[in-house]
Amino acid sequence: MSAPLSRTPVADSDAEFVAAICARVTRSLEGLLERGFALWPRRVERRDRRVAGRRAVHLAFRLRFVDAATGSVREGCLLLPWEEAAALAARSLMLGERTVAAFRKLRRPDETTKEALRDLNVLLAGAVDRALASFTFGRLSCVAFGPQGVRPGVRPAFEHVEGEELIVARVEACCEGSEPFEVVWMLPVVG
């Protein structure tokens, strides 16, 4: 299901912001996983609605953005296919590739997997927070507020007023030794 595009042109700073986040997340995940990881932004646009994952169950790593000056809060997420989220959780636990393959087939996470996913959410929020520092000079900060499973075609649950713009970035991701997959960032406009 595709959300309509807003009429606001995408500023270069949106693409730069997404690239900075991708670079920070790449470094953080490579350090945690002790293997190569890459994120390549493919398309950055502004949308006035949250978007849904395609054809598979997804996991939304939800993020909360706090404005230090006003105390206002906006939300966003990183949406990725459940199989890839489960594989990242297994790799973050330093489990072998046979176990990673088994994690990909999990229908529901056990408590260990849930904890690893929460830890990944915190790591992602920290990487986004560091990228925000250079774009907002400390005005905005980012914290995790929990991962959420999302059925195919369903938009992730986070606070968003329909019609308010989001930066939506479709990003190709690849963990060393695995096939590439798509992730979707949904972020508040920081400009």
C-alpha contacts under 8 A as a table, 3 or more apart, distances in Angstrom:
res1	aa1	res2	aa2	distance
1	M	51	V	7.43
1	M	52	A	6.55
1	M	54	R	7.89
1	M	153	G	6.26
2	S	51	V	6.69
2	S	52	A	7.69
3	A	47	R	6.87
3	A	48	D	7.41
3	A	49	R	5.87
3	A	50	R	7.20
3	A	51	V	6.13
4	P	47	R	6.57
4	P	48	D	7.02
4	P	49	R	7.44
5	L	45	E	7.99
5	L	46	R	6.62
5	L	47	R	4.88
5	L	48	D	6.59
6	S	46	R	6.30
6	S	47	R	5.30
6	S	48	D	5.72
6	S	165	E	7.31
8	T	46	R	7.18
9	P	46	R	7.61
10	V	14	D	6.59
10	V	44	V	7.67
10	V	45	E	5.81
10	V	46	R	6.26
11	A	14	D	5.48
11	A	15	A	7.33
12	D	15	A	5.44
12	D	16	E	6.30
13	S	16	E	4.83
13	S	17	F	5.82
13	S	191	G	7.67
14	D	17	F	5.05
14	D	18	V	6.23
14	D	44	V	7.19
14	D	45	E	7.89
14	D	167	I	6.98
14	D	189	V	7.65
15	A	18	V	5.15
15	A	19	A	6.08
15	A	44	V	6.01
16	E	19	A	5.01
16	E	20	A	6.09
17	F	20	A	5.12
17	F	21	I	6.26
17	F	131	A	7.50
17	F	132	L	7.98
17	F	135	F	7.13
18	V	21	I	5.06
18	V	22	C	6.09
18	V	41	P	7.26
18	V	44	V	7.75
18	V	169	A	7.17
19	A	22	C	5.02
19	A	23	A	6.15
19	A	40	W	7.88
19	A	41	P	6.70
20	A	23	A	5.13
20	A	24	R	6.27
20	A	131	A	5.82
21	I	24	R	5.15
21	I	25	V	6.04
21	I	127	A	6.88
21	I	128	V	5.53
21	I	131	A	5.46
22	C	25	V	5.16
22	C	26	T	5.93
22	C	39	L	5.70
22	C	40	W	7.30
22	C	41	P	7.63
23	A	26	T	5.11
23	A	27	R	6.33
23	A	39	L	7.40
24	R	27	R	5.28
24	R	28	S	6.22
24	R	127	A	5.23
24	R	128	V	7.01
24	R	130	R	7.39
24	R	131	A	6.61
25	V	28	S	5.04
25	V	29	L	6.00
25	V	124	L	6.24
25	V	127	A	5.34
25	V	128	V	7.19
26	T	29	L	5.29
26	T	30	E	6.00
26	T	37	F	5.87
26	T	38	A	5.66
26	T	39	L	6.45
27	R	30	E	5.21
27	R	31	G	6.19
27	R	37	F	7.98
28	S	31	G	5.23
28	S	32	L	6.27
28	S	123	L	7.17
28	S	124	L	7.80
28	S	127	A	6.73
29	L	32	L	5.00
29	L	33	L	5.77
29	L	34	E	7.90
29	L	37	F	6.72
30	E	33	L	5.24
30	E	34	E	5.37
30	E	35	R	5.41
30	E	36	G	5.54
30	E	37	F	5.58
31	G	34	E	5.27
31	G	35	R	7.51
32	L	92	S	6.25
33	L	36	G	7.97
33	L	91	R	6.01
33	L	92	S	5.42
33	L	94	M	7.24
35	R	175	C	7.46
35	R	176	E	6.17
36	G	175	C	6.03
36	G	176	E	4.94
37	F	173	A	7.48
37	F	174	C	5.73
37	F	175	C	4.43
37	F	176	E	5.89
38	A	173	A	5.63
38	A	174	C	5.37
38	A	175	C	6.58
39	L	171	V	6.34
39	L	172	E	5.65
39	L	173	A	4.50
39	L	174	C	6.71
40	W	171	V	5.41
40	W	172	E	5.09
40	W	173	A	6.46
41	P	44	V	7.20
41	P	169	A	6.72
41	P	170	R	6.17
41	P	171	V	4.23
41	P	172	E	6.32
42	R	169	A	7.35
42	R	170	R	5.65
42	R	171	V	5.26
42	R	172	E	6.67
43	R	169	A	5.57
43	R	170	R	5.23
43	R	171	V	7.02
44	V	167	I	6.93
44	V	168	V	5.82
44	V	169	A	4.32
44	V	170	R	6.54
45	E	167	I	5.85
45	E	168	V	5.45
45	E	169	A	6.42
46	R	165	E	6.06
46	R	166	L	5.49
46	R	167	I	4.69
46	R	168	V	5.83
47	R	50	R	7.46
47	R	165	E	5.48
47	R	166	L	5.39
47	R	167	I	6.53
47	R	168	V	6.50
48	D	162	E	6.12
48	D	163	G	4.53
48	D	164	E	5.26
48	D	165	E	4.45
48	D	166	L	6.08
49	R	160	H	7.93
49	R	162	E	5.53
49	R	163	G	6.42
49	R	164	E	7.39
49	R	165	E	7.21
49	R	166	L	7.16
50	R	155	R	6.12
50	R	156	P	7.33
50	R	160	H	7.71
50	R	166	L	7.56
50	R	186	M	7.14
51	V	155	R	5.48
51	V	156	P	7.68
52	A	152	P	7.16
52	A	153	G	5.11
52	A	154	V	5.11
52	A	155	R	4.18
52	A	156	P	6.81
53	G	56	A	6.94
53	G	57	V	7.42
53	G	58	H	6.29
53	G	79	L	7.23
53	G	80	L	7.64
53	G	81	P	7.64
53	G	150	V	7.90
53	G	151	R	7.88
53	G	152	P	5.73
53	G	153	G	5.67
53	G	154	V	6.87
53	G	155	R	7.09
54	R	152	P	5.70
54	R	153	G	5.87
55	R	152	P	5.38
55	R	153	G	7.06
56	A	81	P	6.59
56	A	82	W	7.59
56	A	151	R	6.90
56	A	152	P	4.86
57	V	81	P	6.12
57	V	82	W	5.58
57	V	149	G	7.12
57	V	150	V	5.71
57	V	151	R	4.64
57	V	152	P	5.06
58	H	79	L	6.45
58	H	80	L	5.36
58	H	81	P	4.17
58	H	82	W	4.47
58	H	83	E	7.99
58	H	149	G	5.92
58	H	150	V	5.07
58	H	151	R	6.43
58	H	152	P	7.00
59	L	79	L	5.71
59	L	80	L	5.53
59	L	81	P	6.14
59	L	82	W	5.30
59	L	85	A	6.67
59	L	147	P	6.58
59	L	148	Q	5.57
59	L	149	G	4.53
59	L	150	V	5.79
60	A	77	C	5.89
60	A	78	L	5.55
60	A	79	L	4.40
60	A	80	L	6.59
60	A	147	P	5.41
60	A	148	Q	5.11
60	A	149	G	6.33
60	A	150	V	6.97
60	A	156	P	6.37
61	F	77	C	5.32
61	F	78	L	5.09
61	F	79	L	6.38
61	F	121	N	5.43
61	F	124	L	7.96
61	F	144	A	7.59
61	F	145	F	8.00
61	F	146	G	6.38
61	F	147	P	4.40
61	F	148	Q	6.64
62	R	75	E	7.42
62	R	76	G	5.99
62	R	77	C	4.24
62	R	78	L	6.57
62	R	121	N	7.23
62	R	144	A	6.08
62	R	145	F	5.69
62	R	146	G	5.70
62	R	147	P	5.67
62	R	148	Q	7.35
62	R	158	F	7.19
63	L	75	E	5.67
63	L	76	G	5.17
63	L	77	C	5.22
63	L	78	L	7.91
63	L	125	A	6.32
63	L	142	C	6.52
63	L	143	V	5.80
63	L	144	A	4.74
63	L	145	F	5.85
63	L	146	G	7.78
64	R	73	V	6.72
64	R	74	R	5.97
64	R	75	E	4.50
64	R	76	G	6.48
64	R	142	C	5.53
64	R	143	V	5.30
64	R	144	A	6.14
64	R	145	F	6.57
65	F	73	V	5.56
65	F	74	R	5.10
65	F	75	E	5.73
65	F	76	G	7.78
65	F	140	L	6.32
65	F	141	S	5.56
65	F	142	C	4.56
65	F	143	V	6.69
65	F	188	P	7.90
66	V	71	G	6.23
66	V	72	S	5.90
66	V	73	V	4.64
66	V	74	R	6.62
66	V	140	L	5.43
66	V	141	S	5.29
66	V	142	C	6.36
67	D	70	T	5.64
67	D	71	G	5.10
67	D	72	S	5.36
67	D	73	V	6.41
67	D	139	R	5.69
67	D	140	L	4.58
67	D	141	S	6.71
68	A	71	G	5.41
68	A	72	S	7.81
68	A	138	G	7.80
68	A	139	R	5.31
68	A	140	L	6.04
68	A	141	S	7.50
69	A	139	R	6.51
74	R	159	E	6.93
74	R	160	H	7.36
74	R	188	P	6.60
75	E	158	F	6.10
75	E	159	E	5.72
75	E	160	H	6.83
75	E	187	L	7.12
75	E	188	P	6.76
76	G	158	F	6.57
76	G	159	E	7.83
76	G	185	W	7.67
76	G	186	M	5.13
76	G	187	L	4.75
76	G	188	P	6.43
77	C	158	F	7.88
77	C	185	W	5.97
77	C	186	M	5.30
77	C	187	L	6.62
78	L	183	V	6.88
78	L	184	V	5.76
78	L	185	W	4.59
78	L	186	M	6.39
79	L	156	P	7.96
79	L	183	V	5.64
79	L	184	V	5.05
79	L	185	W	6.31
79	L	186	M	7.91
80	L	84	E	6.86
80	L	85	A	6.55
80	L	182	E	6.80
80	L	183	V	4.67
80	L	184	V	6.56
81	P	84	E	5.45
81	P	85	A	6.35
81	P	181	F	7.98
81	P	182	E	7.75
81	P	183	V	7.40
82	W	85	A	5.00
82	W	86	A	6.05
82	W	104	R	7.69
82	W	149	G	7.64
83	E	86	A	5.19
83	E	87	A	6.18
83	E	103	F	7.56
83	E	104	R	4.48
83	E	105	K	6.93
83	E	106	L	7.97
84	E	87	A	4.95
84	E	88	L	6.12
84	E	104	R	6.87
84	E	181	F	7.81
85	A	88	L	5.11
85	A	89	A	6.20
85	A	117	L	7.56
86	A	89	A	5.01
86	A	90	A	6.24
86	A	100	V	7.75
86	A	103	F	5.62
86	A	104	R	5.55
86	A	106	L	7.70
86	A	109	P	7.95
86	A	113	T	7.41
86	A	117	L	7.82
87	A	90	A	5.07
87	A	91	R	6.12
87	A	100	V	5.25
87	A	101	A	7.20
87	A	103	F	5.99
87	A	104	R	5.64
88	L	91	R	5.05
88	L	92	S	5.97
89	A	92	S	5.08
89	A	93	L	6.45
89	A	113	T	6.28
89	A	116	A	5.29
89	A	117	L	5.72
89	A	120	L	7.29
90	A	93	L	5.18
90	A	94	M	6.59
90	A	95	L	5.64
90	A	99	T	7.19
90	A	100	V	5.40
90	A	103	F	6.58
90	A	113	T	7.33
90	A	116	A	7.75
91	R	94	M	4.84
91	R	95	L	5.53
91	R	96	G	7.44
91	R	100	V	6.65
92	S	95	L	7.58
92	S	116	A	7.03
93	L	116	A	7.13
95	L	99	T	6.10
95	L	100	V	6.64
96	G	99	T	5.39
96	G	100	V	6.26
97	E	100	V	4.76
97	E	101	A	6.16
98	R	101	A	5.16
98	R	102	A	6.44
99	T	102	A	4.90
99	T	103	F	6.13
100	V	103	F	5.02
100	V	104	R	6.37
101	A	104	R	5.22
101	A	105	K	6.95
102	A	105	K	5.37
102	A	106	L	6.82
103	F	106	L	5.21
106	L	109	P	6.51
109	P	112	T	7.73
109	P	113	T	5.34
109	P	114	K	5.82
110	D	113	T	5.31
110	D	114	K	6.15
111	E	114	K	4.98
111	E	115	E	6.17
112	T	115	E	5.21
112	T	116	A	6.27
113	T	116	A	5.02
113	T	117	L	6.12
114	K	117	L	5.07
114	K	118	R	6.21
115	E	118	R	5.06
115	E	119	D	6.18
116	A	119	D	5.02
116	A	120	L	6.20
117	L	120	L	4.96
117	L	121	N	6.19
117	L	147	P	6.88
118	R	121	N	4.98
118	R	122	V	6.39
118	R	146	G	6.10
118	R	147	P	6.36
119	D	122	V	5.11
119	D	123	L	6.25
120	L	123	L	4.94
120	L	124	L	6.09
121	N	124	L	5.17
121	N	125	A	6.16
121	N	144	A	5.78
121	N	145	F	7.78
121	N	146	G	6.54
121	N	147	P	6.53
122	V	125	A	5.10
122	V	126	G	6.16
122	V	143	V	7.04
122	V	144	A	5.24
123	L	126	G	5.12
123	L	127	A	6.33
124	L	127	A	5.13
124	L	128	V	6.21
124	L	144	A	7.78
125	A	128	V	5.06
125	A	129	D	5.96
125	A	142	C	5.75
125	A	143	V	5.19
125	A	144	A	5.30
126	G	129	D	4.93
126	G	130	R	6.30
126	G	142	C	6.98
126	G	143	V	6.93
127	A	130	R	5.23
127	A	131	A	6.42
128	V	131	A	5.06
128	V	132	L	6.09
128	V	142	C	6.51
129	D	132	L	4.99
129	D	133	A	6.38
129	D	140	L	7.92
129	D	141	S	5.39
129	D	142	C	4.79
129	D	143	V	7.37
130	R	133	A	5.25
130	R	134	S	7.27
131	A	134	S	5.76
131	A	135	F	6.84
132	L	135	F	5.06
132	L	136	T	5.76
132	L	137	F	7.51
132	L	138	G	7.13
132	L	140	L	6.50
132	L	141	S	6.66
132	L	142	C	7.76
133	A	136	T	5.55
133	A	137	F	5.05
133	A	138	G	4.77
133	A	139	R	7.57
133	A	140	L	7.26
133	A	141	S	7.45
134	S	137	F	5.52
134	S	138	G	7.48
135	F	190	V	7.58
136	T	139	R	5.24
136	T	140	L	6.06
136	T	190	V	7.14
136	T	191	G	7.79
137	F	140	L	7.78
138	G	141	S	6.78
148	Q	156	P	7.55
148	Q	157	A	7.88
150	V	154	V	6.30
150	V	155	R	7.20
150	V	156	P	6.08
151	R	154	V	5.54
160	H	164	E	7.31
161	V	164	E	5.62
165	E	188	P	7.06
165	E	189	V	6.79
166	L	186	M	6.19
166	L	187	L	5.48
166	L	188	P	4.86
166	L	189	V	5.79
167	I	185	W	7.55
167	I	186	M	5.65
167	I	187	L	4.99
167	I	188	P	5.97
167	I	189	V	5.91
168	V	184	V	6.84
168	V	185	W	5.57
168	V	186	M	4.69
168	V	187	L	6.53
169	A	184	V	5.56
169	A	185	W	5.04
169	A	186	M	6.69
170	R	182	E	6.75
170	R	183	V	6.04
170	R	184	V	4.69
170	R	185	W	6.62
171	V	182	E	5.64
171	V	183	V	5.25
171	V	184	V	6.04
171	V	185	W	7.62
172	E	180	P	6.52
172	E	181	F	5.74
172	E	182	E	4.66
172	E	183	V	6.30
173	A	180	P	5.44
173	A	181	F	5.31
173	A	182	E	5.91
173	A	183	V	6.70
174	C	178	S	6.52
174	C	179	E	6.31
174	C	180	P	4.39
174	C	181	F	6.38
175	C	178	S	5.53
175	C	179	E	7.47
175	C	180	P	7.32
